[in-house]
């Protein structure tokens, strides 16, 4: 196993004609981390997933997996990777074991070694008892487990997943996360995943937030929400633009207009609510106050709602 970071992303750019999908993104992923790439559609997270998994090349910059450059040494990088795509990549007409067997053949595994790998992967994912069942007869959650078992067949150092909870019910999502944590804690697998779900990103050890191809925030969920600090107020009114200006002037706070509502970050937001209502009688329709979330971090850095 190579020492050093599991993944290195250095000043990565990717263009599709005139469109810039990634613009100078840099970060590292340490061994044994669960690392999340969070962003709305069009943020560049899936493009970055495809570069890391050697499906496309960066226009500029460098990506390395376990010390292997994905552009100049793609084969070596692939040997360190297990990849789970957003769209199912199982043949539903085959059994779980048959799916893994065919996948193993692509890696050049045969005979006893391959069968031992299949048994170990299915066992680690808790689907060994369903190994002989047709994939078509498995629930969505079990199918996702077989997908991950297939990705782990070559015993990769890094597991990358694109929107892994896509199509799963809440119970299957919890089971999947229990599994990812178990892989991290028991065998030290590094997990990198893309997501647009705030609660999923909050479960990661660290999160990189992308917006229009740029990295706007990076850190643990707690570190990122502490940047926002205090509490977040959302104020609705018939004339939000004038309301934002009035609140900023009256209370000396940064009152931003975001999607037709006034947003205020304040250490004692709940104490500010009655003062705002009293200061602008009849102008306020609703006020909400909450502790900062990763969505608030996104708004804090971009000035836009996460959609």
C-alpha positions in Angstrom: 0.0 0.0 0.0 1.4 3.4 -1.0 2.0 5.9 1.8 0.5 9.3 1.6 -3.0 10.6 0.7 -5.5 8.3 -0.9 -6.5 11.0 -3.5 -4.7 14.2 -4.5 -6.6 16.7 -6.6 -4.4 19.6 -7.8 -5.7 22.7 -9.7 -8.1 20.5 -11.8 -9.9 22.1 -14.7 -12.3 20.5 -17.1 -13.9 22.1 -20.1 -16.6 20.8 -22.4 -16.1 23.1 -25.3 -16.8 26.6 -24.0 -18.4 25.3 -20.8 -16.2 25.2 -17.7 -17.3 22.2 -15.5 -14.3 22.5 -13.1 -12.2 25.5 -12.4 -9.0 25.0 -10.4 -10.3 22.5 -7.8 -7.7 21.3 -5.3 -7.9 19.0 -2.2 -6.6 15.8 -0.7 -8.4 12.8 0.8 -6.6 11.0 3.6 -6.5 7.2 4.1 -9.6 5.9 5.9 -11.7 9.0 5.4 -15.3 9.2 4.3 -15.1 12.2 2.0 -18.1 13.9 0.5 -18.4 16.0 -2.7 -21.5 18.1 -2.1 -23.1 20.3 -4.7 -26.3 20.9 -6.6 -26.8 19.8 -10.2 -24.2 21.4 -12.4 -21.7 22.0 -9.6 -19.1 19.7 -11.2 -19.1 16.9 -8.6 -20.0 14.2 -11.1 -17.4 15.5 -13.6 -14.8 15.2 -10.8 -16.0 11.7 -10.0 -15.5 10.7 -13.6 -12.0 12.1 -13.6 -11.0 10.4 -10.4 -12.4 7.1 -11.6 -10.4 7.4 -14.9 -13.4 7.7 -17.2 -12.4 11.1 -18.6 -9.3 13.2 -18.4 -8.9 16.7 -16.9 -8.3 19.6 -19.2 -5.6 20.8 -16.8 -4.3 20.0 -13.4 -3.5 16.6 -11.8 -5.3 13.8 -10.0 -3.6 10.9 -8.3 -5.1 7.8 -6.6 -2.8 6.1 -4.1 0.2 7.9 -5.7 -0.7 7.0 -9.3 -1.5 9.8 -11.8 -4.9 8.9 -13.4 -3.8 10.5 -16.7 -0.3 9.0 -17.1 -0.7 5.7 -15.1 -4.4 5.0 -15.3 -4.1 1.2 -15.1 -2.2 1.4 -11.8 -4.8 3.9 -10.5 -7.7 1.6 -11.5 -6.1 -1.2 -9.5 -6.5 0.9 -6.4 -10.2 1.9 -7.1 -13.6 0.4 -6.6 -16.3 2.3 -8.4 -20.1 2.4 -7.8 -22.0 4.4 -10.4 -25.3 6.2 -9.8 -27.1 4.1 -12.4 -27.3 0.4 -11.5 -24.5 -1.7 -13.2 -25.8 -5.2 -12.4 -27.3 -7.7 -14.8 -30.7 -8.5 -13.2 -30.9 -11.7 -15.1 -27.9 -13.1 -13.3 -27.5 -14.0 -9.6 -25.5 -11.9 -7.3 -22.6 -14.4 -7.4 -22.7 -14.5 -11.2 -22.5 -10.8 -11.4 -19.4 -10.7 -9.2 -17.9 -13.6 -11.2 -18.1 -11.8 -14.5 -16.7 -8.7 -12.9 -13.8 -10.7 -11.5 -13.0 -12.0 -15.0 -12.5 -8.4 -16.2 -9.8 -8.0 -13.6 -8.2 -11.3 -14.6 -9.3 -13.3 -11.5 -10.0 -17.0 -12.0 -10.5 -20.2 -10.1 -10.2 -20.5 -6.4 -8.9 -17.0 -5.9 -11.9 -15.5 -7.6 -14.4 -17.7 -5.7 -12.7 -16.7 -2.4 -12.9 -13.1 -3.3 -16.6 -13.4 -4.2 -17.5 -15.1 -1.0 -15.5 -12.6 1.1 -17.1 -9.6 -0.7 -20.7 -10.9 -0.4 -20.0 -11.8 3.2 -18.7 -8.4 4.1 -21.8 -6.8 2.6 -24.1 -9.1 4.4 -25.6 -10.7 1.2 -23.9 -14.1 1.2 -27.2 -15.9 1.9 -28.6 -14.3 -1.2 -25.7 -15.1 -3.4 -27.7 -17.5 -5.5 -30.7 -15.2 -6.0 -31.4 -13.4 -9.2 -30.6 -9.7 -8.8 -34.1 -8.9 -10.1 -35.6 -10.5 -7.0 -33.5 -8.4 -4.6 -34.7 -5.2 -3.0 -33.1 -1.9 -4.0 -31.1 -1.8 -0.8 -29.7 -5.4 -1.4 -28.9 -4.6 -5.0 -26.9 -1.6 -3.8 -25.0 -3.9 -1.4 -24.2 -6.2 -4.3 -23.0 -3.2 -6.3 -20.6 -2.3 -3.5 -19.6 -6.0 -3.1 -18.7 -6.0 -6.8 -16.6 -2.8 -6.4 -14.7 -4.3 -3.5 -13.9 -7.5 -5.3 -10.4 -6.4 -6.3 -9.8 -5.2 -2.7 -9.3 -1.6 -3.6 -7.7 1.0 -1.4 -10.3 3.6 -2.4 -14.1 3.2 -3.0 -15.7 6.0 -5.0 -19.5 6.3 -5.3 -21.7 8.6 -7.4 -24.9 9.5 -5.5 -24.9 6.2 -3.7 -28.3 6.7 -2.0 -30.1 7.4 -5.3 -33.3 5.4 -5.5 -33.0 4.0 -1.9 -35.7 4.2 0.8 -34.7 5.7 4.2 -34.0 2.3 5.7 -31.8 1.2 2.8 -29.9 4.5 3.1 -29.2 3.9 6.8 -28.0 0.4 6.0 -25.7 1.7 3.3 -24.2 4.2 5.6 -23.7 1.6 8.3 -21.8 -0.4 5.7 -19.6 2.5 4.5 -18.6 3.2 8.1 -17.9 -0.4 8.7 -15.6 -0.6 5.7 -13.8 2.5 7.0 -13.4 1.3 10.5 -12.7 -2.4 10.0 -10.4 -2.5 6.9 -9.5 1.2 6.5 -11.2 1.7 3.1 -11.2 5.3 1.9 -14.6 6.3 0.7 -15.3 9.2 -1.6 -18.9 10.0 -2.6 -20.8 12.6 -4.5 -24.1 13.8 -3.1 -26.7 16.6 -3.2 -28.2 15.5 0.1 -27.4 17.6 3.1 -28.0 14.9 5.7 -25.8 12.5 3.7 -22.9 15.1 3.5 -23.3 15.7 7.3 -22.3 12.1 7.9 -19.0 12.4 6.1 -15.7 12.9 7.9 -15.0 15.9 5.6 -16.9 17.7 2.9 -15.9 19.6 -0.2 -18.7 22.0 -1.4 -18.7 22.7 -5.1 -20.5 25.5 -6.9 -20.3 26.1 -10.7 -17.2 24.1 -10.9 -15.4 25.8 -8.0 -14.5 24.6 -4.5 -16.2 27.1 -2.1 -15.7 25.3 1.2 -13.8 22.4 2.6 -13.7 20.9 6.1 -15.5 18.7 8.6 -19.3 19.4 8.8 -18.7 21.0 12.3 -15.9 23.2 11.0 -18.0 24.4 8.1 -21.1 25.2 10.2 -19.0 27.1 12.8 -17.9 29.4 10.0 -21.5 30.6 9.7 -21.7 30.8 13.5 -24.6 31.6 15.8 -28.1 31.3 14.3 -29.6 31.9 10.9 -32.8 34.0 10.5 -35.0 33.9 7.4 -37.4 36.8 7.2 -40.3 37.0 4.8 -42.3 40.2 3.8 -44.2 41.9 1.0 -41.2 44.1 0.2 -38.1 42.0 1.0 -35.6 44.3 -0.7 -36.5 47.3 1.4 -36.8 45.0 4.5 -33.3 43.8 4.0 -31.9 47.3 3.8 -33.9 48.4 6.8 -32.7 45.4 9.0 -29.1 46.0 7.9 -29.3 49.7 8.8 -31.3 49.3 12.0 -29.3 46.5 13.6 -25.9 46.7 11.9 -26.1 43.2 10.5 -25.4 41.6 7.1 -29.0 41.1 5.8 -28.9 39.4 2.4 -31.8 39.0 -0.1 -31.8 35.3 -1.1 -34.7 33.9 -3.2 -37.1 36.6 -2.2 -36.4 36.3 1.6 -34.1 38.2 3.9 -31.3 36.1 5.4 -29.4 37.1 8.6 -26.6 35.4 10.4 -26.4 36.4 14.1 -24.8 34.9 17.3 -28.1 35.5 19.1 -30.6 35.2 16.4 -33.5 34.2 18.6 -33.1 37.3 20.6 -33.2 39.4 17.5 -36.5 38.1 16.3 -38.8 40.2 18.6 -36.7 43.3 17.9 -37.1 42.9 14.1 -40.8 42.3 14.4 -41.3 45.3 16.6 -39.1 47.5 14.4 -41.0 46.8 11.2 -44.7 46.4 12.3 -46.9 45.0 9.5 -43.9 44.5 7.1 -43.1 41.0 8.3 -45.0 37.9 7.3 -42.9 35.2 8.9 -39.6 34.7 10.7 -37.7 31.4 11.2 -34.6 30.8 13.2 -32.3 27.8 13.3 -28.8 26.5 13.9 -26.6 26.6 10.9 -26.6 23.6 8.5 -24.5 22.7 5.5 -27.1 24.4 3.3 -26.5 27.6 5.3 -22.7 27.1 4.6 -23.5 26.9 0.9 -25.6 30.1 1.0 -23.0 31.8 3.2 -20.3 31.3 0.5 -22.4 31.6 -2.7 -25.3 33.9 -1.8 -27.7 31.4 -3.5 -30.0 28.7 -2.2 -29.0 25.1 -2.7 -31.1 23.7 -5.4 
